[in-house]
Amino acid sequence: MNENKTPTVTRRDFLKTSAAATATVAALGALDLSRSAHAAGSDIIKVGMIGCGGRNTGAAAQALTADKGARLVAMCDILMDRVQSKRNELKKQKGEQVTVADDQCFAGFDAYKKVIAASDVVCIANAAKFHPFHAMAAIQAGKHVFVEKPHGIDPAGMKLMRAACDLAKEKKLSIVSGLHSRWHPGYQETVKRIHDGAIGDIVSIEENFLRAPYGVVPRKEGLTELEWQASTQYHFVWMSGDDVVQSLVHNLDRARWAMKEANPIKCHGMGGRSSMTDPIYGDVFDHHSVVYEFPNGIRLYALCRTTTGCYDEYSSLIFGTKGKADIMRSAITGENKWRWQGSGDPYQIEHNALFASIRSGNPVNNGDYMVDSTMTGVMGQISCYTGKEITWEQITKSDFAYPPKPEDCHDGMESPTKPGPNGSYPVFVPGKTKLI
């Protein structure tokens, strides 16, 4: 795969990639392992986890599945009980590939340093605020990286992530994005057909991510305010960036992909919190809608909602002069009716590609699309918070960051977000809030 280009993998390419990952161990003798960022002459690739929530637990299992020589050696989270719980869970799944000793289980804001030091490959899927900061630290240390979406939550974070991806290219290290749609063989074929003119010229795009809130958990007794917010980070802006950045980023990435990586000129958005107002839902909005305008006049209508008891839909719909493409169903209607028939797990495929790249010494770098797709989400989120039109020029020139900076976070600090008199957390007010 060309490290500087969007993957346009066909089903045949996917089968080759999967076969390469499966045959990795058999091929070791023919490879120069010194080209990889793991101990030369060793069959073992040491994997570390920064973040021990559900997504990174899945990512770690996929990493170990991708390469029989992979060993999970270190784990960290803000909360130690989550580290230990997920270690036990992974041990049941992957057996002897999980070799995390008690002294390689770490907790706290600085624990990432110890995981990076112990690992050859780092899987990052913690609070998104820290994704750029931890990715840069891992790349600077010469480690390969898998980093979950979103790849930052504010303009300052996105600039750091771009710098990390650029440094990975210089150091010939792999950095693979958790924007998994790019690795789905059916989506790949659908987008290829869009590019080949199957639906004619794109006229408009509709993106929906409508569902109930992210996992809502009761507050455990004894947790400090900081620990509580860290344990339910999707519901706090300073840690997660809210739902346009956190969830709709997948949709925005698919839209940009269909439009050959075009970036919006400007956007306007609206959002707020209507019913998910109890303290357990933190300070995020429960609905957003953003309209993006692109250089060729195409408008992208993007909607997300995290409200119970409402209509749900998860879709990416591309409307053209000759038909419509439904990317998530891998189907086209209109003049060139078509539907993909096949199967493939993009979550696994991305890890297959990562570990195959490490073994071969041919790095994969998803930096070009992962940064701009996430910045598109950041742009829309800030428009929803402020009620203002935001331009691409504004957002890319801004150095705004939700405080505190990642490097200033430390154990025992006060949370920057505090509940109001009624126990609920205050939210941004469109028309009054100013961020950039």
N, C-alpha and C positions, 0 to 999 in steps of 0.2 A: 504493500500500500504506500502510495506517495505521502510522505509525512506532511506536506504542505497543502494538500488538496482534500476536499470533501470526499469520503469514500463513496464510490459508485459501484459497490460490489454486487455482482450478479449472483443468482442462485448457484451457478457453477463455481464462482469464486468462493462463495460461502462454504460449499462442500469441501473445497480445497483447503480453506483455512481451518475448518474443523478437523479434517484429516491430519493436517500438519500438527495441530495441537495434540491430537490423540497419539501421534507417532513420535512425540517429542523425546520420550525417554530412550526409544530405540535408536534415535539419531544422534544421541549425545556424543558418541565417540568420534563423529566426523566434524564436530563443531569446535571452533576456537572459543572456549568459554571465557577467555580473558577479555573478550569484547563486551561481556555482560557486566552489570553492576552487582555481581555476587562473586564469592570467593573463587578465583581461578582454580580449575582442577576439581571443583566440587560439583556433584550432581544436584546439590540442595540449593534452592532459592528461598531465602528467609523472608517471610511476609509479616508485616506488622499492621495493626488496626489502630487508627486514630478515630475514636468514637465507637461505642458499643450499643447502638440502637439497632432496630430491626433491619434497616437498609444495609448497614455495614456488616452485620452478621451474615446477611445474604451475600454480600460482595465477597467476604472472606471465604465462604463455602464455595462460591463460584471460582475464586482464585485457586483453591486447593483442587477443585475438579479439573481445572484447565491444565494442570501440570502435576504429574505424579511426584515430581521432585520438590514441589512446593511444601514448605512447612510454616505453619503459623507459630511465631516465636515470641511475640510481644503484643500487648493490648493496653489501651488506655481509654479513660472516660473521665468526666467530672466526678462521677459517682462510682466508688469501688464495688458496690454491690451489683451494679450493672455489668461491670467487667467480669466478675466471677460467675454471674448467671450465664452470660453469653459464652464464656469459656466452656462451661459445662455443656451447654447446648451444642456448641460446635464439636466438642469432643465426642458426643454421642453420634453426630453426623459423620465426622471425618476420621475418627479414631486416631491412629498413630501419626497422622499428618498434623495434629494439634499437639505441640510440644511446649506450650506456654507454662513455664514454671511459676511458682508463687511470686518469686522476686522479679518476674517480668510482667506482672500485673501492676499497672500504675494508675493513679487518680490525681486530678487537679489540673489547673490551667497550664502548668509547665510540663505535664507528663508526656506531651507529644515529642519532646526532645529525646527522651529515653527510648521511645518506640522507634524513632528515626535512626538512632544510633545502633539499634539492635537488628535492623532490617535491611534487606536488599530492595524490596518493593513495599511501598506504603499505600494502604487503602484508607482514603480519607472520606468519611461520611459522618461528620459531627455537625454541630451548629454551623450553618452556611456562612456566618460572619467570619469564621476562621478558615474557610477553605483556601482563599488565596494565600494567607499568611503561612499556613502549614504546608501548602504545596510548594511555596518558595523555599521554605526551610528544608524540605526533603530534596528538592532539586539542587539546592546549594550544597547539600551533603552528598550529592552524587547518587541519589536513589531514584528508581523508577516510581511512577505515581499513577494510581487510579484515584480520581477525585469525582465524587458524586455531584450532581447538580443541586442547587444552582451554584455557579462558580464565583459567587460573590453576591453582596446585597446592596452595594452602593458604588458610585463612580470611583472612589478611591480604591476600593477592593478590586474592581475590575481592572484598573491600571496595574495593580500588583500582580493579578493573575496573568495578564498579558505578558508582563515582564518575566514571570516564571515560565511561561510557555516558550518565550524566546530563548531564555537561558537553557531550557531543556534541549532545544534544537542545537545550540552551541555545544552542549556537553554530550550530545548524541544519546540522550535519555528518552525513554518513552513517557508520555503523559496522555492518559486515556480518560475521556469524558464519560460521565454517567448519563449523558443525553442518549439513552439507549435506542431511540428511534432510528438513528443513523446505522445501527447494526442489524435491524430487522430485515430479513431478506425480502419479505413481501412489500414492505414500505420502500425498500431500495428499488425494486422493480417498478412500483407505481410511480415514484418520482422520476425514474428514468423515462418512463412513457410520457409523463407530463413534459419533460424536457425535449422529448422527440416530437411533440406536437399532437399527442393523442386527444387532448381537449381543446386544441387551438390555442389562441392567446388567452392568458389568464385575465379575467375581468375583475374578480373579487375573491376574498377568502373569508370564511367563517370558522372561528376556532372556539370550541366549548370545553370547559372543564367544570362541570356542575355536579356537586356531590355533597355528602355530609362532611362535617369537620374531620380533620386529622384525628388520630387516636386521642381520645380524651380520657385522662386518668385522674383518679381522686388524689388529692394532696395527702402524702403520708405525714403522719405526726413526726415531729422532730426535725423536719427539714427547715433550713434557713430559707429566707426569701430567694436568695441567689440559687441555692440548691433546687428549690422548687421550680424556678424558671428554667434552669438547666435540664431538669427532668421532663419538661414539657415544652421544649424550645420552639416547636412549630407555632406556638401561640403567642410568641413575643417578638416584636419587630426587631429589637436590637440584636437578636440572635438569628432569626430566620429570614427577615426581609419581607414577610407577608406573602400572600398567595399568588400575586402576579409573578413575582420572582421565584417563588418556591414551587408552584405547580404549573402555572400557565406557560412557564419557560419551555416545557416540552412542546406545547402547541406552537409557540413562536418559533422554536427551532425548526419544526417541520415546515412552517410557512416560509421561512427564509430559505430553507433547502429547496423547496418547490420553485422559489423565485431566484434560484442560482446565487444565493448568498447576498441578495440585495439588503441594504439597511434602510430603515424608514427615514424620511426627511423630518417628520414631526408626528406628534400624537396628542390626543386629548382623551382624558379618562374621567370616570366618576366612580365613587365607591363609598362605602360606609359600613356601619354595623347596625343591623335592624333587629335581630332577635337573639343572636348568640352573645348576650351581654353579661352572663354570670362570670364571676371571677375566674372560673376554671378555663374560660376561653381567652384569657390574657388581654392583650391590647391590639389584636389584629382585626382588620375589617372582615365581614362575612360575605361581602359581595363586591365585585369590581367589573367594570366594562371599559374597554379601551379601543379607540379607533386610531389605527396607524395609517399614515399616508406615505406611499413609496414614490420614488422619482418618476416612474412611468404612469402615475395617476392611479394605480391600484390601491384600493382601500382594504385593509385587514380589520375585521370586526372580531374582537377577542373578548370572551366572557368567562368569568370564573365566579363560583359561589361555593361557600362551605356552610350550608344551612340544612338542618334536618327537616324532613317532611315535605320536601319540594321536588319538582321535576329534576331528574339527573340526566346528564348527557356528557360523554367524552368523545369528541370528534374533531377531525381536521378535514374541512370540506373546501376544495379548490374548484371554483367555477370558471369555465372557459367558454370561448365562442363556439366550440364544437361538443361540449359536454361537461360533465362534472367528475372530479376524482375524489373518492373517499379514501384518504390515505390509510386510516386505521382499519378499514375493511379490505384494504388492498384491492379496490374495485374502481372501475370507470364505467360511467353510463353516457349515453349519447351516440354520436356517430361511430365511435370505436369502442363498443361495449366489450368489457374484459373483466375477469376476476382471477386473481392469483390463487393457485392451489398449491399448498405446501405447508411446511411447519418450520419453526426455528425459534429458539429462545435468545432474544437479543442481549439479555443480561449475561448469559453464559458466553455468547459469541464475542462480546467485547473483552472478556477476560481471556478467552482462547487467543484472541489477536494480541493482547498485551504480552502474554507469556511466550507465545511463538516469536514475538519480536525480540524479547529478551534473549531467548535461546539462539536466534539467528544473528543477533547483532544489528538488525535493521529496525531502528526505532520507529514507533508510531507516535505522531503528535497531532492531537485534535484541536490545538490551540486556536486556529483561525475561526472555526465556527463556534466553538464553545464560549469564547469571549464575547463575540458580537451578538449571539443569541441571548446570552444572559444580560448584556447591556440593554438589549431591546426590552427585556422584562423590567429592568431597573428603571428605565425611562418611563414605561407605562405606570409602574407603581408610584413613582414620585408625582406623576400627573394626577393620579387618583387621590393621593394624599393632599395635594395643594389645590386641586381644581384648576390648575393652569395648563395651557398648552406648553409642551416641552419639545424642543427641537433636538435632533441628533447632535448638532454642533454644541448646544448647551450641555448636554449630558456628557459628551466625550471630553469637553474642556473642564468640567467641574471636578473639584477635589473633595466634594462632600462625602462625609462618612458618618454613619450613626455612631454616636459615642457610647462607650469608650472605644478607643482604638484596640484592635486585637492584642497588640503587644503590651498594652497597659492593663489588661485584665489579669487579675491575680486571685488566689484563694483568699477567702474572707472579706473580699471587697463588698461594698454596698451595691446592690443592683441599681442600675440607672433608671429602671422602671419600678414605680411603687403604686400600690393600690390607693384608690381614693377613699373618702370617708365611708362610703357604702360597701367597700370591699372590692368593687370593680375597678378595672384599670382604665385610666383616661386614654382616649384615642386622638389621632390627628383630626383636625377639622378643616375640610376643604373650604377654600376661600379665605381662611385665616392662617393656616399653617404655611410657613415659608421654610424651604429646605435648600434650594439652590438659587 
